[in-house]
Amino acid sequence: MAEVRVGISGWTYPPWRGVFYPRGLRRADELSHAASRLSSIEVNGSFYALQRPESFQRWAEQTPDDFVFAVKAGRFITHMKKLAEVETPLANFLASGVLALGPKLGPLLWQLPPTLGFDPGRLDAFFDLLPRTTAAAAALAAAHDERLEGRAWTTTDADRPLRHAVEVRHASFDVPAFTDLARRHQVAVVTADTAGKWPEFTDPTAGFAYVRLHGAEELYVSGYDEAALDAWAHRVSAWRDAGLDVFVYFDNDVKVRAPFDAISLAHRLQV
């Protein structure tokens, strides 16, 4: 049976303290608190810098057995290298500890910059590089460079499927050739609600759907009212009924809307 997971993008936000997080809660316990209310979290610190295996291990230990993390891939690959000549950076990212999450590792998210337009050849070559199992990811991780010496994680406790999602932010991607390419590679094109700033894709391109809700009216700020949450619940239910696993992450964190909106949507979906 297809499953739905609803969560938040990141969990370390000072304005949440005393609002979503109970007053006096230790910062070290914030992940555990969030994980007690939600079924998944998108790791976003990995976008800004390579993390360490002990961090991924600690996050796995602080969450329930059936919890799942999505992991946002590094901007060095997506924004600086713009997906070109990224074999070693990809190995470094995979060796940074992603596989230490074990069975709690969910999809990997590749968010492209708004300055990067649709280049079929570049994207096709990048998708070809992506490992589709944790064993393949471990093999790639072993090719890391000297920056990861002494701090690399290059093994997996079991060989599991590894899923990938791509979020695009340039109007040139809004063509059938892009979704056809993603579908051929079984990469999920993210359905992103960006208050109309960037293209929104709703047709599934893989065996799962990946949704990022950045704000209904103002990017990263505005919350979702009852009608909007009902509409998203209807859409997610339709994907689930079609046999797709669905991952939904709220990223409207500025005014402490994300965790409450996520809990409200999860309640509607009975997950």
N, C-alpha and C positions, 0 to 999 in steps of 0.2 A: 504494500500500500504506500502511495506517495506520502511524503511527510512535509510539513510546513514548519519553518523555524523563523521566529520574529525576534529581532534584537536591535542593538544599537551599534553605531560606529565609534569605537573607543569607549573608554570608561573613566578616564582621569581628567575631570573638569572641575576646577575650583568652585564655579558657581553652583554646582550640584550639591555641594556640601551644606548640610542643614536644610536641604529641600528634598532631593531624591535620597541622598545618603543621610541617615539619621545624625543629628548633632552629636558630636563626640566620637563618631565611628572612626577608627584608625584608618589612615590612608591605605595601609597594607591589607585591610579587609574590604576595600571598596569593590574589588572584582568579585569576591565571594558574595557580597550583598547583591550586586547586579545579577550575578548568575543564579541567585536564588529566586529571582523574579522573571527571568528571561531564559530562553533556550539556546541563544547563540549571541556571540559578539564578534564584530569585525575588528581585528587588530589593525590599527592604523599607524602606530609608531614605526612599524616596519617599512612604511612608505618613506619616512624621513631619514632613516639610518638603519644599517644592519644591526639587528638585535643579537643577543647571545643565547646559546642553547639553554643556559640555566634559567633565563627568563621564561622561555617557552615551557620548560619543565615545571617551573613554579606556577605558571598560569594553569597548566593542566592539573596540577595538584590542588589548586584552589577552587576547582569547579566540579559540578556533579558528574557522575559517570557517563550520563547520556548527553552531556553538553558538547557543542561544536563551535569551533572558531573558524571564521573565514580569515584569510590573511591577505592584506593589501601589499602588493609587491612594490619594490623600491623605485622611487622616482628617478634614480640614476639610470635605470633601464628605460623607463617610459618617457621621462621628460628631458633628460640630458643626452642620452644616447639615441633617443627617439626610435628604439627597437632595432637599430642597426649595429652590427658587430657586437652583439651582446652575449656571446657564448660564455665568456669568463664572468661577467657580472651576473649572469643567470646562475652559474655554478656557485658564485659567492652567496647570492641570496638563498639558494636552496641549502647551502651548507651552514647558514647562520643559525639554524636550530628549528626551522619549520617542521622538520620530521620528528622532532622531539615531542610534538603534540600527540603522536601516536594516533589512536582511533578518534581523537577529538579534532583532527585536522579536516576541515571542510574545504570549500573552494578557494582557489587563489584568485585575487582580483587584480586586474591590470587596468589602471585608470590612465587614459591617454590625455595629454595636455590639449587645451583648446586651440593651440597654434599648430597642431599636427593634423594635416588633412589626410584624406583617404588615398593611400598608395597601395594598390592591390599586391604588387610584387613584394614590397617591404613587409606587409602584414602576413602574406602567405608564408614567407620565409620565417617570420617570427613564430607563427603558429606551429610550423613544422618543428621548431626547437623545443616546444613545451612538452615536458614528460607527462604521460597519461597514467602512470602508476607510481606509487611511492618507491618501488624498487628502481624504476627508471630515474626517478628524482634523486635517489641516493647515489646512483652511478654517475649522474651529472654532477652532483655535489662534490664528488671526489676529485673533480677537475678544478677545484677552487685554487686561487692564487695565494701568494705568501701573506696577504693581509689576513687570511683566516687561519694561518698556521697556529696551532695550539688552542684554537677555539672553534673548530669546525665540528659539525655533526653530520656524518655521512652514512648513517645506517637507518634502517627502518625495522620496527618490530614485527611487521607483517606487510605483505604486498597487497595494497589496496588501490582501487581506482582513484585517480587524482583529477579533479575537475577545475576548469578555468572559466573565468568570466571577464569580459572586456567592457569598459565604460568609455565611450567616445564623447568628445565635446567640440566637434567641428561639423558644420553643416554639410560638408562634402561627403560624409559617411551616410547621409540619408538617401541611399540609392540601393536598389535590389542587389547590385553586385557585392556590396558589403555584407548584407545579411546572408546571401548565398555562400560567400566565402566562409563566414563564421559557421554556417550550418554544415558545410563540408568538413570542417575541422572539429565539429561538435564543441564549439566554444560558445558559451551563453553571452548574448549581447545584453548588457544591463539595461533594465527598464529604470530610467532615472527621472524622478520628478524634480525639476530644477526651476520651478516658477517661470517656465517658458524660455529660459536663457539658452538652453542647449537642446538638441534633438531628443525626442522621446521615442523609444522603440518598444513595441509591445508584442511582436510576434516571436514565439520561442525559436531558438536556433540550436538548442541542445536538449538533453534529457532532463534539464532542470531550468528553473527560472531564477534570476537574481535581480532583486529590486533594491534601489537606494532612494530614499525619500529625503530630499535635501530641504524641503520647505514648500508649502502649497502656494504661497504668495510672495514671500521674501526669502531669498536663498539663505539657508542655514539658520534662519531666525523664526519664521512663522510656524505655528503648530497646525494640526489637522483637526477640523471640527468634526462633529458627529457624522454629518453627511459625507465628508471626505473619507473618513475612516470606513464608513459603510461601503462606499464605492470601491475602496481598495480591498476590503474583505471580499466583496463580490468577485473582483478580478482574480485575486489569489485563489479563491475557492474554485473558480473555473479552471485555472491551471492545475490545481491539485486533482480535480475530477477528471482531467485529461491525462492523468498519470505522471505529471511532472512534480518532482520535489521543488519546493520553493523556499528561497532564502530572502528575507526582507530585513533591511537595516535602516533605521531612522538616523539621519545625520543633521537634524535641525536642533543643534545642541546649544545655541547661544543663549536662549531664554529657558533652558531646562525643560524643553518640550519633548525631546527625543525619548527618554525612558518612559514617560507617562503615555505618550502616543503609542509606543511599542506595546506596552502592557494592555492598552485599550484595544489595539488591533488583535493581539493574541487572544484576548477574551472573546472577541467577536468570532474568531476562527476556532475557538475551543482547543487551543494548543498551549 
